[in-house]
Amino acid sequence: MAEHPAYPVGLRLAGRRVVVLGGGQVAQRRLPALVAAGADIRLVSPEATPSVEAMADAGEITWEQRPYAEGDLADAWYALIATSDTAANDAASAEGERHRVWCVRSDDADRATAWTPATGHSEGVTVAVLTTDARHRDPRHTAAIRDAVVEGLRDGTLVAPHRRTRTPGVALVGGGPGDPDLITVRGRRLLAEADVVIADRLGPRDLLAELPPHVEVIDAAKIPYGRFMAQEAINNALIEHAKQGKAVVRLKGGDPFVFGRGMEEAQALAEAGIACTVVPGISSTISVPGAAGIPVTHRGVAHEFTVVSGHVAPDDERSLVDWPSLAKLTGTLVILMGVDKIGKIAGALIAHGKSPDTPVALVQEGTTAAQRRVDATLATVAEVAVAEEVRPPAVIVVGAVVAVGPHGTA
């Protein structure tokens, strides 16, 4: 006679007694979910792992430091039996059967009255996977299915249409330094749900090709500016599409608030009464040097790093950067948007005390297939940048950390 499959159900355990027998690795893995469910957890075990003991110390569970005894399951709604004593597990299972308490057994799933599914979570949805055929029960297989579904929901490759009305608005999404795999999970999911995407040229362009055909993709560099300045035109485009009831993603390179004018867009949306979500991105200030083998900090070399914009030269009255103070720092200097001004920047740093021999690296199109690194010193960087035809986008790193990695000399 074929075995009946398990009936899947979600238990609402908030405020209800759950008994856990055994304080080892199984309990350590299962307890956090029970705590998150709001269960009234009583742990019965002579010993516990440090992590389980910490939960007891924090008041998340009640620990009775002793072996299982008859009657421990009398007031329970659910039990996890995970001791190393088979006789105690059998006795606890029998007690659970008498009291009609659903019991999970870590040592013998066939003798349990409940099974723990492989679970994962994504944006308010719990994915639970159970094996329906007991003859081919393989926890690794169910976990792999769980992982595939959850990852698909998180990164947007598995899209479930929203049946409820969505609140229109704009998401300012940091796309990361360029490699499409370096966008955040939340950013990728919002892209998959968007009706309109307004993208910067520095955003991860490869992701745009994955969007469904109905998504309108707008190149921010090609928005007709008319009498408006570029940023004002972009703000107006965001507001216009959001007011049409569309879900809009503003896809930016790096992080929206690191030289990305993200706050200007957020302020414009707030003034227009448009809901705005900010999704941080991996900034090129750290990720690009890292991808080129340069740590922005390193023990015994640099205890600090400073990020500045180089789009305005040091001798320009519009500059807000205190170059004399930067020249005195011993840490790492990371410069964005400074390729065409690097000669004047290097000259200012040297003039205010920075050694001409200070190592410099220019990393062009970092994290992409076209990434390349060019090394120089403050004294030679202007000449080298021209000779090597370094072009934006490029991150410039100044400091001793340039010589630490595999491309350095230290």
N, C-alpha and C positions, 0 to 999 in steps of 0.2 A: 504494500500500500504506500503510495507516494506521500511524503511529508507535506503538510500544509505550509505555505509560506507565512512568514511573520507578518502581522498586521502593523503597518507603520502608523504612528500616532505621536503627537507632540504633547509632552507632559508639562503642565503648568504647576511648578513646584514652589512658587513664592510663598514663604511662610509655612510650608509643610515640612514635616520631619523626613529627613533622608538619613539613613544609617550607612556608614562606610566602614567595612571591616577590613583592617589592614592599612598600614601607613607607608607602604613601599612605593615603588615606581608607578604602579598602576594607579594608585590613589593620587599620586602627584600629578599625573596627566589628566585625570578625570575631575578632580576637585575644582579647578578654576571655573569650568563651565557650570558646575552645580552652584558655586558661589555666585556667579553672574546671574543665574536663574532665580536667586533670592531664596534658596532653600534653607531651611533650618537644619544644619548639618551636624550630626553627631558622629565623630570618629572614634571607633573602638579598636585599639591596637596597643600592644606593649611598647612598640617603638615606632618611630616615624623618621622619614628623611628630613634633612634640614629645611627643605622648602615647605614640606607639610607642617613641620613644627612652627615655621614662621607664620603660616596661616592661622594656626592656633593662637600664637602669641599676639597676632593682630586682631583677634576676636572674630575672624571670619568663620571659624568652625569651633565646635566644642570637642575637646579631646579627652576621652576617658582612657587613661594609660593602663590598660589591662587586656587580657585575652577576651575573646567572645564568650558570652554567657547566655544561657537560655533566657528568653524574655527581652533581649536587646531589640528585636524587631517588632515588638508588640504594638508600638504606636507609630510605626513607620508607614509612609506611603510608597517608598521606593528604597531599594537597598543595592549597594555595590559590595559584592563579596569578593575580596581580593587578598586573603591571607595565604600564607605558605603551608597552612595546616589543612590537609584534605578532609580530615574528620570534622574539624570545626566548620569548614565550608559546607559539608554535607548536612551537618546539624542546622546551620543557619538557613540553608535552602529549605529544609523540611519545615522549619519554623515559619519561613516566609510563605510556604504553601498553605500552612494551617491558618495563617492570619490574612491570606490573600494579599500579600505584599509582592509586587513585581520585583524580581531579583536578577541582577546581572552577575554572572560568575566569570572571573578572569581565567580560572583554571580549567573549566569544562563548559564550553558554550552550549553543548547539547543538553546539559542538565539544568541550564538556566531557564527562567521563565520570561526573560527579556534580553534583548541584545542592544548594545550601544552602537549606533550607526557611525560611519565616518562622516563627520560634520565640518562645515565651513560656512563662512558668513561673507556677505557682500551687500552693502547698502540696504540694511534692514531685511534681507532675505537669508534664511538659513537653508543650506543645502545638506540633506542627509541621505546617505547611500547605504543600503543594506543588501546583503547577498540573499537572493530568494531561493537558491538551491543549496541546501545544507551539504549535499555531497561534494560540492565544488566551492566550499567557503574559502576565500582567500582574502585576508585583510588588506594585503598589498594591492590587490586589484580594486577593491572598493575605495581605498584611499586614493588610488590613481585616478579613478573616475571622479571622485569628489574634487580633487585638485584641478582637474581639467575643466570641470564646470565652473568652479569658483574663479579660476584664472580667466576664463572666457568672459564671465560677467564683469570682472574687475577691469580688464583691459579693453572691453568693448568688442571683442571678436565674437562673443555670443550675446546678441542683442535681443532682449525681450521687450516688445512694444509696450508702452505705458497705456493702459486702458482708461486711467483716470486723467482728468484734465490737468495738464502741467501748468505751473505758474511761469508765465513768460519772464524772461530776464536775460542778463548777460553774465557769462562766466569769463573772468580774466584768467586765462590759463598760461602758466609758464611752461613752455615746451621743452626746456632744457637746452643743452649746448649745441645740439644738432643731430646726434645719433637718435633715431626714432625710438630706440629701446630705452632711452633715458628720460622720457616723459613720465610723470607720475601715473599711478594706476587710476587715480581719480580724474586726472586730466584726460587720459585716453578714453575713459568711459563717457565723460561729458562730450568729447568729440563725436563719439558714436551716436549720441542722442541729439546732436545739434541739428537745427534746421538751416542755420547760416553760420559760416565760419569766416571771420575776417582775419587774415593771416599776414604776419610780417615776413619779410624775405629771410630773416634769420631764424624763423621757426623751423621745426622738423618737417620739411616739405614732403618727405616720403609718406608721412601719415595721411596727407591729403588724398593720396591715390586710393587709400583704403575706404574712404567715405562712401556711403550709398549714393546712387545717382541723383536722388532728389535733393541732396544737400547743396545749397548755394555757397560756393567758395569765392570769396572776394579778396583780391590782392590789395592790401592796404596801400601799397606804393602806387596803385593805378586808380585810386578813387579820385574822381574829378574834383579838383580843389576849388575851381572858380575863384570867388572872391575870398574864400576862407584860407587860413593857414592849414597846412597838412594835418596837424593834430586836431584842430577844430573840425575838419571835415570827417576825420575818423570818428570823433565823438558823436557827430551828428548821424553818421551811418549806423553806429551802434544803437543809438536812441530810436532812430526811425524803424529799424527792423524789430527791435524789442517791442515797440508800441504796436506793431502789427500782430503781436501775440506769438512771436517766434522765439525759440530757444537759440540764443546767439552765443557763440564762443569767439572770444578775441584771443587768437593764438599768437603768443609772443615768444621770442627766443629767450633762453635763460629763465630768469625770475622776473615777474611783472614789475617789481619794485626796485630792481637793481638797474638803474639807468634805462628803465623801460617805459617811463611815463605812465605806469599803471595807475598811480594815484590821481593823475590828471583825468584819466578816463573814469575812475571810480567816483571822483567828485562831480564830473559832468553827469554821470548816471544818477547820482543821488539828487542832484538839483532837478533832474527831470522826473524824479519819482520812480526810477527803474531799479528793480531788485538786482543786486550785484553780488556775485560770489567770486572770491579770490582764491585761486588754486596756486600755491607756491610752486616754483620750478627749481630744478637743479641749476645753480648759477655757474656760468662759464668761468667765473673768477677762481673757483676751486677745482671744478671738474676738468677743465681744459689743461691746466698745468699738471694735474694728476694723470690725465691720459697720456701726457708727454713724458711721464716719469719724474715730475718735479713736485715734491711735497711743499706746500706753502709754509708749513712749519716742520721743524725737525729738531729732535732733542740735541741740545748742545750747539745748535746752529742758529735757529730762529724761534723765538718765543712769541712772535706776533706777526700779523700780516695786515697790510693796509691796502684798500682798494680805492682807486681814483679814476676819474674820467680824464682822458687825454684829448678830448675833442676840441678843447680850447688851449692854445699854447700858453706857457708860463708868462710870457710878456704881454699877453692880451688882457686888457683891462676888465674883460668879462670873467676872467678866471676866478674861481672861488677856492682853488687849491692852495694850501700853504706849502709851497715847494721848499722854502728854506727849512721848515720844520721836518718835512719828510726826508730831507737829505741827512738829517742828524739821527734818524732812527736806525737801529741795527737790524731790524727785522726785514721781512719780505715786502716788496712793493709790487702790486699787481695793477697794471694799467690797461684799461679798455679804451677802444676807439682812439688809439694814439699812434697808429702806424705813420701817418703823414706828418705828425708833430714830434716824432721820437728824437730827432736831432736837437730841437730846442729843449725838449724835456731832459735829455741826457746832459746837455750843456748847463741847464739850470741846476741839476743835482750836483754836478761836478763843481760848479761855481760856489755852491753853498757847503762844500766839504765832503761830498761823497767821493770815494776813491775812483779814479778812472778805470781801474782794473776790476771793478765790481762786475761779476758775471751777469749777463742778460740773455734771456731766451725769448724768441718770438715764435709763438705757436699759431699757425694759420689753419683755419677751418678745423679746429680741434674736435675730436671724437668722431669725425666723419671719415669716409674713405679717402678723402683728399687731404687729410691732416699731414702737416709737415712742421718740423721744428728747425729753427735757425738760431745758432748760438753766436754770441759776440760779447763784448764788454761795453761799459758806458762810453769808453773812448772811441770804440769802433762801430757801435750799433747803427749810427746814421748811414755810414758808408756801406756796411754789410746789408742793411735792409734794402738799399737801392740796388746793390749788386745782385742780391738774391731775388729781387723783384717780389718782395713780400707785399701782399695785398690784404685788405680787410675782407672778412673779419679775422682779426688776430688778437690774441691775448699776449701781453708783454709782461714778463716776470723779471724783476730786478732783485738781486740779492744772492747771498752765499748758497741758498738752497738749490740754485740752478746747477751747481757743481756736485750735488749730493747723489743724484740718481745715476742710472746706468749710462746716460749720455754725458755726464759731467766728468770732471777730472779729479775729484777728490776721492 
